[in-house]
Amino acid sequence: MHKNDTILQYLCRFTQVHDDLASFGNTVSEDDLVSLSLLGLPNIWHIYQDSVNKREKLLNWQCISSKLVQEKIRWNTRDGTSSKGEDEEKFPFVGKGKKGK
């Protein structure tokens, strides 16, 4: 992940590289895809990476990419960085749900 990338930019670029490799006949297993995507995250994601890697069953690519965006939205909301993060604007269906009072 580049220094000024949003998580969504990182995931899009990561997916593009995966697709490019597949077009040349190089396949990457789903588990490797998830593991490599976590390894590419900056140090600030260290605790999140550990929590995902400690699971008995590794999440699939679709699930981990969605959860990474959700986690970043939670960070933005919790830190007061933004009431609606850039990733949430681009990915409006992520993290929506009923909020209690």
Biopython code that builds the backbone (N, CA, C, O; Angstrom):
import numpy as np
from Bio.PDB.StructureBuilder import StructureBuilder

atoms = [
    (1, "MET", "N", (0.855, -1.173, 0.000)),
    (1, "MET", "CA", (0.000, 0.000, 0.000)),
    (1, "MET", "C", (0.897, 1.231, 0.000)),
    (1, "MET", "O", (1.835, 1.322, 0.792)),
    (2, "HIS", "N", (0.609, 2.172, -0.886)),
    (2, "HIS", "CA", (1.384, 3.407, -0.926)),
    (2, "HIS", "C", (0.958, 4.337, 0.195)),
    (2, "HIS", "O", (-0.151, 4.226, 0.719)),
    (3, "LYS", "N", (1.828, 5.240, 0.555)),
    (3, "LYS", "CA", (1.626, 6.096, 1.726)),
    (3, "LYS", "C", (0.297, 6.853, 1.721)),
    (3, "LYS", "O", (-0.376, 6.896, 2.751)),
    (4, "ASN", "N", (-0.096, 7.442, 0.615)),
    (4, "ASN", "CA", (-1.313, 8.267, 0.585)),
    (4, "ASN", "C", (-2.525, 7.553, 0.007)),
    (4, "ASN", "O", (-3.539, 8.193, -0.271)),
    (5, "ASP", "N", (-2.441, 6.242, -0.180)),
    (5, "ASP", "CA", (-3.562, 5.478, -0.721)),
    (5, "ASP", "C", (-4.685, 5.345, 0.295)),
    (5, "ASP", "O", (-4.449, 5.256, 1.499)),
    (6, "THR", "N", (-5.895, 5.332, -0.207)),
    (6, "THR", "CA", (-7.017, 4.915, 0.622)),
    (6, "THR", "C", (-7.054, 3.388, 0.556)),
    (6, "THR", "O", (-6.421, 2.789, -0.313)),
    (7, "ILE", "N", (-7.770, 2.778, 1.441)),
    (7, "ILE", "CA", (-7.868, 1.317, 1.429)),
    (7, "ILE", "C", (-8.525, 0.847, 0.138)),
    (7, "ILE", "O", (-8.170, -0.202, -0.399)),
    (8, "LEU", "N", (-9.481, 1.620, -0.356)),
    (8, "LEU", "CA", (-10.170, 1.249, -1.590)),
    (8, "LEU", "C", (-9.212, 1.306, -2.782)),
    (8, "LEU", "O", (-9.257, 0.428, -3.644)),
    (9, "GLN", "N", (-8.358, 2.310, -2.845)),
    (9, "GLN", "CA", (-7.368, 2.387, -3.925)),
    (9, "GLN", "C", (-6.426, 1.190, -3.861)),
    (9, "GLN", "O", (-6.091, 0.592, -4.884)),
    (10, "TYR", "N", (-6.007, 0.853, -2.655)),
    (10, "TYR", "CA", (-5.112, -0.292, -2.476)),
    (10, "TYR", "C", (-5.784, -1.577, -2.948)),
    (10, "TYR", "O", (-5.181, -2.351, -3.692)),
    (11, "LEU", "N", (-7.005, -1.810, -2.532)),
    (11, "LEU", "CA", (-7.705, -3.036, -2.903)),
    (11, "LEU", "C", (-7.956, -3.109, -4.408)),
    (11, "LEU", "O", (-7.862, -4.183, -5.002)),
    (12, "CYS", "N", (-8.272, -1.980, -5.023)),
    (12, "CYS", "CA", (-8.479, -1.959, -6.476)),
    (12, "CYS", "C", (-7.180, -2.295, -7.213)),
    (12, "CYS", "O", (-7.189, -3.078, -8.163)),
    (13, "ARG", "N", (-6.073, -1.709, -6.781)),
    (13, "ARG", "CA", (-4.785, -1.983, -7.407)),
    (13, "ARG", "C", (-4.376, -3.443, -7.174)),
    (13, "ARG", "O", (-3.850, -4.101, -8.072)),
    (14, "PHE", "N", (-4.620, -3.931, -5.975)),
    (14, "PHE", "CA", (-4.289, -5.317, -5.650)),
    (14, "PHE", "C", (-5.086, -6.277, -6.535)),
    (14, "PHE", "O", (-4.542, -7.252, -7.054)),
    (15, "THR", "N", (-6.364, -5.997, -6.700)),
    (15, "THR", "CA", (-7.221, -6.824, -7.548)),
    (15, "THR", "C", (-6.745, -6.769, -9.002)),
    (15, "THR", "O", (-6.748, -7.785, -9.698)),
    (16, "GLN", "N", (-6.339, -5.590, -9.456)),
    (16, "GLN", "CA", (-5.851, -5.443, -10.832)),
    (16, "GLN", "C", (-4.600, -6.289, -11.065)),
    (16, "GLN", "O", (-4.478, -6.945, -12.100)),
    (17, "VAL", "N", (-3.679, -6.276, -10.117)),
    (17, "VAL", "CA", (-2.465, -7.091, -10.243)),
    (17, "VAL", "C", (-2.839, -8.570, -10.285)),
    (17, "VAL", "O", (-2.290, -9.330, -11.083)),
    (18, "HIS", "N", (-3.765, -8.973, -9.433)),
    (18, "HIS", "CA", (-4.224, -10.359, -9.433)),
    (18, "HIS", "C", (-4.810, -10.729, -10.786)),
    (18, "HIS", "O", (-4.501, -11.787, -11.333)),
    (19, "ASP", "N", (-5.655, -9.858, -11.325)),
    (19, "ASP", "CA", (-6.276, -10.115, -12.628)),
    (19, "ASP", "C", (-5.239, -10.154, -13.749)),
    (19, "ASP", "O", (-5.334, -10.969, -14.666)),
    (20, "ASP", "N", (-4.249, -9.264, -13.667)),
    (20, "ASP", "CA", (-3.176, -9.260, -14.670)),
    (20, "ASP", "C", (-2.393, -10.573, -14.635)),
    (20, "ASP", "O", (-2.081, -11.142, -15.681)),
    (21, "LEU", "N", (-2.077, -11.048, -13.436)),
    (21, "LEU", "CA", (-1.383, -12.334, -13.311)),
    (21, "LEU", "C", (-2.217, -13.472, -13.887)),
    (21, "LEU", "O", (-1.694, -14.354, -14.569)),
    (22, "ALA", "N", (-3.513, -13.446, -13.607)),
    (22, "ALA", "CA", (-4.406, -14.491, -14.111)),
    (22, "ALA", "C", (-4.467, -14.481, -15.633)),
    (22, "ALA", "O", (-4.574, -15.534, -16.262)),
    (23, "SER", "N", (-4.398, -13.289, -16.222)),
    (23, "SER", "CA", (-4.448, -13.205, -17.687)),
    (23, "SER", "C", (-3.212, -13.829, -18.341)),
    (23, "SER", "O", (-3.254, -14.202, -19.514)),
    (24, "PHE", "N", (-2.111, -13.944, -17.587)),
    (24, "PHE", "CA", (-0.900, -14.597, -18.083)),
    (24, "PHE", "C", (-0.846, -16.069, -17.669)),
    (24, "PHE", "O", (0.156, -16.748, -17.898)),
    (25, "GLY", "N", (-1.920, -16.553, -17.063)),
    (25, "GLY", "CA", (-1.982, -17.952, -16.678)),
    (25, "GLY", "C", (-1.437, -18.255, -15.298)),
    (25, "GLY", "O", (-1.343, -19.423, -14.921)),
    (26, "ASN", "N", (-1.075, -17.235, -14.535)),
    (26, "ASN", "CA", (-0.573, -17.446, -13.174)),
    (26, "ASN", "C", (-1.738, -17.343, -12.201)),
    (26, "ASN", "O", (-2.363, -16.290, -12.071)),
    (27, "THR", "N", (-2.018, -18.429, -11.530)),
    (27, "THR", "CA", (-3.124, -18.409, -10.585)),
    (27, "THR", "C", (-2.599, -18.250, -9.160)),
    (27, "THR", "O", (-1.548, -18.779, -8.796)),
    (28, "VAL", "N", (-3.350, -17.521, -8.387)),
    (28, "VAL", "CA", (-3.037, -17.305, -6.981)),
    (28, "VAL", "C", (-4.224, -17.843, -6.196)),
    (28, "VAL", "O", (-5.368, -17.479, -6.465)),
    (29, "SER", "N", (-3.954, -18.705, -5.233)),
    (29, "SER", "CA", (-5.054, -19.274, -4.450)),
    (29, "SER", "C", (-5.741, -18.185, -3.638)),
    (29, "SER", "O", (-5.153, -17.142, -3.353)),
    (30, "GLU", "N", (-6.964, -18.435, -3.279)),
    (30, "GLU", "CA", (-7.743, -17.478, -2.493)),
    (30, "GLU", "C", (-7.065, -17.183, -1.156)),
    (30, "GLU", "O", (-7.018, -16.030, -0.728)),
    (31, "ASP", "N", (-6.542, -18.212, -0.498)),
    (31, "ASP", "CA", (-5.839, -18.016, 0.778)),
    (31, "ASP", "C", (-4.596, -17.147, 0.598)),
    (31, "ASP", "O", (-4.317, -16.273, 1.419)),
    (32, "ASP", "N", (-3.848, -17.393, -0.484)),
    (32, "ASP", "CA", (-2.663, -16.575, -0.750)),
    (32, "ASP", "C", (-3.050, -15.135, -1.067)),
    (32, "ASP", "O", (-2.359, -14.201, -0.660)),
    (33, "LEU", "N", (-4.135, -14.957, -1.782)),
    (33, "LEU", "CA", (-4.615, -13.619, -2.115)),
    (33, "LEU", "C", (-4.927, -12.829, -0.846)),
    (33, "LEU", "O", (-4.541, -11.666, -0.721)),
    (34, "VAL", "N", (-5.619, -13.459, 0.085)),
    (34, "VAL", "CA", (-5.959, -12.809, 1.354)),
    (34, "VAL", "C", (-4.695, -12.519, 2.155)),
    (34, "VAL", "O", (-4.526, -11.411, 2.664)),
    (35, "SER", "N", (-3.813, -13.499, 2.269)),
    (35, "SER", "CA", (-2.582, -13.320, 3.046)),
    (35, "SER", "C", (-1.707, -12.216, 2.469)),
    (35, "SER", "O", (-1.181, -11.386, 3.210)),
    (36, "LEU", "N", (-1.548, -12.202, 1.147)),
    (36, "LEU", "CA", (-0.724, -11.183, 0.504)),
    (36, "LEU", "C", (-1.325, -9.788, 0.654)),
    (36, "LEU", "O", (-0.599, -8.809, 0.830)),
    (37, "SER", "N", (-2.645, -9.703, 0.584)),
    (37, "SER", "CA", (-3.283, -8.388, 0.739)),
    (37, "SER", "C", (-3.058, -7.845, 2.144)),
    (37, "SER", "O", (-2.864, -6.642, 2.318)),
    (38, "LEU", "N", (-3.082, -8.711, 3.140)),
    (38, "LEU", "CA", (-2.832, -8.279, 4.515)),
    (38, "LEU", "C", (-1.371, -7.876, 4.713)),
    (38, "LEU", "O", (-1.080, -6.932, 5.447)),
    (39, "LEU", "N", (-0.461, -8.587, 4.063)),
    (39, "LEU", "CA", (0.961, -8.262, 4.183)),
    (39, "LEU", "C", (1.301, -6.915, 3.557)),
    (39, "LEU", "O", (2.273, -6.274, 3.956)),
    (40, "GLY", "N", (0.517, -6.486, 2.593)),
    (40, "GLY", "CA", (0.776, -5.226, 1.922)),
    (40, "GLY", "C", (0.281, -3.997, 2.662)),
    (40, "GLY", "O", (0.531, -2.869, 2.237)),
    (41, "LEU", "N", (-0.417, -4.209, 3.761)),
    (41, "LEU", "CA", (-0.952, -3.086, 4.533)),
    (41, "LEU", "C", (0.135, -2.442, 5.385)),
    (41, "LEU", "O", (1.081, -3.118, 5.791)),
    (42, "PRO", "N", (0.012, -1.139, 5.663)),
    (42, "PRO", "CA", (1.011, -0.469, 6.508)),
    (42, "PRO", "C", (0.932, -0.936, 7.965)),
    (42, "PRO", "O", (-0.014, -1.620, 8.357)),
    (43, "ASN", "N", (1.924, -0.563, 8.748)),
    (43, "ASN", "CA", (2.033, -0.998, 10.148)),
    (43, "ASN", "C", (0.816, -0.646, 10.992)),
    (43, "ASN", "O", (0.514, -1.359, 11.949)),
    (44, "ILE", "N", (0.120, 0.413, 10.671)),
    (44, "ILE", "CA", (-1.044, 0.812, 11.466)),
    (44, "ILE", "C", (-2.119, -0.284, 11.468)),
    (44, "ILE", "O", (-2.969, -0.326, 12.358)),
    (45, "TRP", "N", (-2.074, -1.151, 10.486)),
    (45, "TRP", "CA", (-3.037, -2.252, 10.385)),
    (45, "TRP", "C", (-2.567, -3.503, 11.115)),
    (45, "TRP", "O", (-3.234, -4.534, 11.030)),
    (46, "HIS", "N", (-1.450, -3.453, 11.825)),
    (46, "HIS", "CA", (-0.846, -4.629, 12.445)),
    (46, "HIS", "C", (-1.822, -5.397, 13.353)),
    (46, "HIS", "O", (-1.924, -6.620, 13.250)),
    (47, "ILE", "N", (-2.512, -4.717, 14.207)),
    (47, "ILE", "CA", (-3.439, -5.386, 15.129)),
    (47, "ILE", "C", (-4.576, -6.049, 14.359)),
    (47, "ILE", "O", (-4.984, -7.166, 14.680)),
    (48, "TYR", "N", (-5.084, -5.355, 13.341)),
    (48, "TYR", "CA", (-6.158, -5.938, 12.526)),
    (48, "TYR", "C", (-5.644, -7.185, 11.791)),
    (48, "TYR", "O", (-6.340, -8.198, 11.729)),
    (49, "GLN", "N", (-4.442, -7.112, 11.242)),
    (49, "GLN", "CA", (-3.850, -8.259, 10.549)),
    (49, "GLN", "C", (-3.760, -9.459, 11.488)),
    (49, "GLN", "O", (-4.116, -10.578, 11.118)),
    (50, "ASP", "N", (-3.284, -9.214, 12.698)),
    (50, "ASP", "CA", (-3.169, -10.301, 13.676)),
    (50, "ASP", "C", (-4.517, -10.928, 13.979)),
    (50, "ASP", "O", (-4.630, -12.150, 14.072)),
    (51, "SER", "N", (-5.544, -10.095, 14.134)),
    (51, "SER", "CA", (-6.864, -10.643, 14.459)),
    (51, "SER", "C", (-7.410, -11.502, 13.326)),
    (51, "SER", "O", (-8.070, -12.510, 13.580)),
    (52, "VAL", "N", (-7.146, -11.118, 12.085)),
    (52, "VAL", "CA", (-7.606, -11.914, 10.945)),
    (52, "VAL", "C", (-6.794, -13.201, 10.846)),
    (52, "VAL", "O", (-7.353, -14.274, 10.618)),
    (53, "ASN", "N", (-5.482, -13.099, 11.015)),
    (53, "ASN", "CA", (-4.623, -14.276, 10.887)),
    (53, "ASN", "C", (-4.828, -15.295, 12.005)),
    (53, "ASN", "O", (-4.494, -16.467, 11.833)),
    (54, "LYS", "N", (-5.364, -14.876, 13.135)),
    (54, "LYS", "CA", (-5.590, -15.800, 14.258)),
    (54, "LYS", "C", (-6.881, -16.599, 14.106)),
    (54, "LYS", "O", (-7.135, -17.528, 14.872)),
    (55, "ARG", "N", (-7.675, -16.244, 13.140)),
    (55, "ARG", "CA", (-8.919, -16.996, 12.931)),
    (55, "ARG", "C", (-8.601, -18.432, 12.534)),
    (55, "ARG", "O", (-7.600, -18.705, 11.870)),
    (56, "GLU", "N", (-9.464, -19.331, 12.950)),
    (56, "GLU", "CA", (-9.267, -20.733, 12.604)),
    (56, "GLU", "C", (-9.368, -20.924, 11.095)),
    (56, "GLU", "O", (-8.602, -21.686, 10.504)),
    (57, "LYS", "N", (-10.320, -20.228, 10.478)),
    (57, "LYS", "CA", (-10.501, -20.313, 9.033)),
    (57, "LYS", "C", (-10.281, -18.922, 8.445)),
    (57, "LYS", "O", (-10.927, -17.958, 8.856)),
    (58, "LEU", "N", (-9.368, -18.826, 7.482)),
    (58, "LEU", "CA", (-9.063, -17.560, 6.849)),
    (58, "LEU", "C", (-10.266, -17.082, 6.036)),
    (58, "LEU", "O", (-10.934, -17.875, 5.373)),
    (59, "LEU", "N", (-10.529, -15.786, 6.095)),
    (59, "LEU", "CA", (-11.633, -15.208, 5.344)),
    (59, "LEU", "C", (-11.353, -15.305, 3.848)),
    (59, "LEU", "O", (-10.196, -15.379, 3.433)),
    (60, "ASN", "N", (-12.421, -15.306, 3.032)),
    (60, "ASN", "CA", (-12.213, -15.305, 1.589)),
    (60, "ASN", "C", (-11.959, -13.880, 1.106)),
    (60, "ASN", "O", (-12.117, -12.924, 1.866)),
    (61, "TRP", "N", (-11.565, -13.739, -0.161)),
    (61, "TRP", "CA", (-11.182, -12.432, -0.701)),
    (61, "TRP", "C", (-12.319, -11.427, -0.630)),
    (61, "TRP", "O", (-12.111, -10.292, -0.203)),
    (62, "GLN", "N", (-13.497, -11.816, -1.035)),
    (62, "GLN", "CA", (-14.636, -10.890, -1.028)),
    (62, "GLN", "C", (-14.923, -10.398, 0.390)),
    (62, "GLN", "O", (-15.188, -9.215, 0.600)),
    (63, "CYS", "N", (-14.869, -11.292, 1.337)),
    (63, "CYS", "CA", (-15.140, -10.939, 2.732)),
    (63, "CYS", "C", (-14.045, -10.031, 3.298)),
    (63, "CYS", "O", (-14.356, -9.031, 3.945)),
    (64, "ILE", "N", (-12.780, -10.358, 3.071)),
    (64, "ILE", "CA", (-11.705, -9.551, 3.659)),
    (64, "ILE", "C", (-11.667, -8.162, 3.039)),
    (64, "ILE", "O", (-11.416, -7.186, 3.746)),
    (65, "SER", "N", (-11.907, -8.048, 1.749)),
    (65, "SER", "CA", (-11.870, -6.724, 1.131)),
    (65, "SER", "C", (-12.996, -5.850, 1.674)),
    (65, "SER", "O", (-12.797, -4.659, 1.911)),
    (66, "SER", "N", (-14.158, -6.426, 1.870)),
    (66, "SER", "CA", (-15.280, -5.682, 2.451)),
    (66, "SER", "C", (-14.984, -5.286, 3.896)),
    (66, "SER", "O", (-15.255, -4.156, 4.302)),
    (67, "LYS", "N", (-14.431, -6.213, 4.664)),
    (67, "LYS", "CA", (-14.128, -5.935, 6.072)),
    (67, "LYS", "C", (-13.029, -4.885, 6.230)),
    (67, "LYS", "O", (-13.056, -4.110, 7.186)),
    (68, "LEU", "N", (-12.073, -4.847, 5.321)),
    (68, "LEU", "CA", (-11.032, -3.816, 5.385)),
    (68, "LEU", "C", (-11.629, -2.430, 5.176)),
    (68, "LEU", "O", (-11.268, -1.481, 5.873)),
    (69, "VAL", "N", (-12.534, -2.315, 4.222)),
    (69, "VAL", "CA", (-13.200, -1.025, 3.987)),
    (69, "VAL", "C", (-14.038, -0.646, 5.204)),
    (69, "VAL", "O", (-14.011, 0.506, 5.637)),
    (70, "GLN", "N", (-14.777, -1.597, 5.757)),
    (70, "GLN", "CA", (-15.589, -1.331, 6.945)),
    (70, "GLN", "C", (-14.720, -0.877, 8.111)),
    (70, "GLN", "O", (-15.077, 0.053, 8.834)),
    (71, "GLU", "N", (-13.589, -1.532, 8.289)),
    (71, "GLU", "CA", (-12.690, -1.180, 9.404)),
    (71, "GLU", "C", (-12.165, 0.238, 9.241)),
    (71, "GLU", "O", (-12.104, 0.987, 10.215)),
    (72, "LYS", "N", (-11.788, 0.613, 8.036)),
    (72, "LYS", "CA", (-11.291, 1.967, 7.805)),
    (72, "LYS", "C", (-12.385, 3.001, 8.053)),
    (72, "LYS", "O", (-12.109, 4.075, 8.587)),
    (73, "ILE", "N", (-13.602, 2.695, 7.678)),
    (73, "ILE", "CA", (-14.733, 3.602, 7.943)),
    (73, "ILE", "C", (-14.919, 3.755, 9.451)),
    (73, "ILE", "O", (-15.155, 4.862, 9.935)),
    (74, "ARG", "N", (-14.813, 2.650, 10.199)),
    (74, "ARG", "CA", (-14.919, 2.719, 11.662)),
    (74, "ARG", "C", (-13.808, 3.585, 12.233)),
    (74, "ARG", "O", (-14.056, 4.384, 13.136)),
    (75, "TRP", "N", (-12.598, 3.444, 11.730)),
    (75, "TRP", "CA", (-11.482, 4.264, 12.213)),
    (75, "TRP", "C", (-11.770, 5.738, 11.969)),
    (75, "TRP", "O", (-11.568, 6.569, 12.854)),
    (76, "ASN", "N", (-12.242, 6.061, 10.773)),
    (76, "ASN", "CA", (-12.537, 7.455, 10.440)),
    (76, "ASN", "C", (-13.612, 8.024, 11.361)),
    (76, "ASN", "O", (-13.507, 9.161, 11.819)),
    (77, "THR", "N", (-14.626, 7.246, 11.623)),
    (77, "THR", "CA", (-15.722, 7.689, 12.476)),
    (77, "THR", "C", (-15.260, 7.828, 13.921)),
    (77, "THR", "O", (-15.571, 8.818, 14.583)),
    (78, "ARG", "N", (-14.530, 6.853, 14.402)),
    (78, "ARG", "CA", (-14.046, 6.851, 15.790)),
    (78, "ARG", "C", (-13.060, 7.984, 16.044)),
    (78, "ARG", "O", (-13.107, 8.624, 17.095)),
    (79, "ASP", "N", (-12.176, 8.235, 15.100)),
    (79, "ASP", "CA", (-11.155, 9.266, 15.259)),
    (79, "ASP", "C", (-11.675, 10.660, 14.965)),
    (79, "ASP", "O", (-10.971, 11.642, 15.197)),
    (80, "GLY", "N", (-12.886, 10.761, 14.461)),
    (80, "GLY", "CA", (-13.437, 12.057, 14.118)),
    (80, "GLY", "C", (-12.827, 12.633, 12.856)),
    (80, "GLY", "O", (-13.012, 13.812, 12.557)),
    (81, "THR", "N", (-12.091, 11.800, 12.103)),
    (81, "THR", "CA", (-11.472, 12.253, 10.868)),
    (81, "THR", "C", (-12.527, 12.723, 9.884)),
    (81, "THR", "O", (-12.343, 13.707, 9.167)),
    (82, "SER", "N", (-13.619, 12.009, 9.868)),
    (82, "SER", "CA", (-14.677, 12.327, 8.929)),
    (82, "SER", "C", (-15.941, 11.635, 9.398)),
    (82, "SER", "O", (-15.895, 10.520, 9.918)),
    (83, "SER", "N", (-17.060, 12.297, 9.213)),
    (83, "SER", "CA", (-18.313, 11.636, 9.553)),
    (83, "SER", "C", (-18.677, 10.650, 8.462)),
    (83, "SER", "O", (-19.420, 9.697, 8.700)),
    (84, "LYS", "N", (-18.157, 10.875, 7.268)),
    (84, "LYS", "CA", (-18.373, 9.955, 6.162)),
    (84, "LYS", "C", (-17.074, 9.874, 5.393)),
    (84, "LYS", "O", (-16.732, 10.779, 4.632)),
    (85, "GLY", "N", (-16.350, 8.786, 5.593)),
    (85, "GLY", "CA", (-15.043, 8.641, 4.981)),
    (85, "GLY", "C", (-15.114, 8.538, 3.474)),
    (85, "GLY", "O", (-16.157, 8.213, 2.905)),
    (86, "GLU", "N", (-13.990, 8.819, 2.833)),
    (86, "GLU", "CA", (-13.909, 8.749, 1.379)),
    (86, "GLU", "C", (-14.271, 7.362, 0.883)),
    (86, "GLU", "O", (-14.954, 7.227, -0.132)),
    (87, "ASP", "N", (-13.822, 6.325, 1.587)),
    (87, "ASP", "CA", (-14.137, 4.975, 1.173)),
    (87, "ASP", "C", (-15.632, 4.704, 1.265)),
    (87, "ASP", "O", (-16.185, 4.000, 0.420)),
    (88, "GLU", "N", (-16.288, 5.250, 2.273)),
    (88, "GLU", "CA", (-17.724, 5.039, 2.420)),
    (88, "GLU", "C", (-18.485, 5.717, 1.292)),
    (88, "GLU", "O", (-19.498, 5.194, 0.828)),
    (89, "GLU", "N", (-18.008, 6.874, 0.845)),
    (89, "GLU", "CA", (-18.668, 7.557, -0.257)),
    (89, "GLU", "C", (-18.562, 6.743, -1.541)),
    (89, "GLU", "O", (-19.491, 6.736, -2.349)),
    (90, "LYS", "N", (-17.441, 6.059, -1.733)),
    (90, "LYS", "CA", (-17.246, 5.254, -2.927)),
    (90, "LYS", "C", (-17.859, 3.869, -2.784)),
    (90, "LYS", "O", (-18.116, 3.198, -3.783)),
    (91, "PHE", "N", (-18.094, 3.440, -1.559)),
    (91, "PHE", "CA", (-18.582, 2.108, -1.258)),
    (91, "PHE", "C", (-19.765, 2.234, -0.302)),
    (91, "PHE", "O", (-19.696, 1.726, 0.817)),
    (92, "PRO", "N", (-20.854, 2.900, -0.711)),
    (92, "PRO", "CA", (-21.918, 3.283, 0.221)),
    (92, "PRO", "C", (-22.651, 2.129, 0.889)),
    (92, "PRO", "O", (-23.275, 2.322, 1.933)),
    (93, "PHE", "N", (-22.591, 0.938, 0.314)),
    (93, "PHE", "CA", (-23.312, -0.187, 0.892)),
    (93, "PHE", "C", (-22.564, -0.837, 2.040)),
    (93, "PHE", "O", (-23.134, -1.675, 2.739)),
    (94, "VAL", "N", (-21.333, -0.485, 2.254)),
    (94, "VAL", "CA", (-20.516, -1.094, 3.305)),
    (94, "VAL", "C", (-20.787, -0.404, 4.633)),
    (94, "VAL", "O", (-20.810, 0.824, 4.712)),
    (95, "GLY", "N", (-20.987, -1.186, 5.653)),
    (95, "GLY", "CA", (-21.116, -0.645, 7.009)),
    (95, "GLY", "C", (-22.462, -0.015, 7.308)),
    (95, "GLY", "O", (-22.616, 0.670, 8.319)),
    (96, "LYS", "N", (-23.428, -0.235, 6.452)),
    (96, "LYS", "CA", (-24.763, 0.332, 6.710)),
    (96, "LYS", "C", (-25.557, -0.645, 7.585)),
    (96, "LYS", "O", (-25.465, -1.863, 7.428)),
    (97, "GLY", "N", (-26.294, -0.107, 8.457)),
    (97, "GLY", "CA", (-27.123, -0.929, 9.325)),
    (97, "GLY", "C", (-27.849, -0.036, 10.298)),
    (97, "GLY", "O", (-27.592, 1.165, 10.380)),
    (98, "LYS", "N", (-28.760, -0.639, 11.033)),
    (98, "LYS", "CA", (-29.518, 0.150, 12.020)),
    (98, "LYS", "C", (-28.624, 0.460, 13.189)),
    (98, "LYS", "O", (-27.892, -0.400, 13.680)),
    (99, "LYS", "N", (-28.688, 1.672, 13.623)),
    (99, "LYS", "CA", (-27.912, 2.104, 14.808)),
    (99, "LYS", "C", (-28.867, 2.300, 15.960)),
    (99, "LYS", "O", (-29.931, 2.900, 15.811)),
    (100, "GLY", "N", (-28.474, 1.787, 17.113)),
    (100, "GLY", "CA", (-29.292, 1.962, 18.302)),
    (100, "GLY", "C", (-29.084, 3.327, 18.904)),
    (100, "GLY", "O", (-28.121, 4.021, 18.580)),
    (101, "LYS", "N", (-29.997, 3.713, 19.788)),
    (101, "LYS", "CA", (-29.887, 5.003, 20.446)),
    (101, "LYS", "C", (-29.015, 4.906, 21.658)),
    (101, "LYS", "O", (-28.804, 5.903, 22.348)),
]
sb = StructureBuilder()
sb.init_structure("model")
sb.init_model(0)
sb.init_chain("A")
sb.init_seg("    ")
for serial, (resi, resn, name, xyz) in enumerate(atoms, 1):
    if name == "N":
        sb.init_residue(resn, " ", resi, " ")
    sb.init_atom(name, np.array(xyz, "f"), 0.0, 1.0, " ", f" {name:<3s}", serial, name[0])
structure = sb.get_structure()
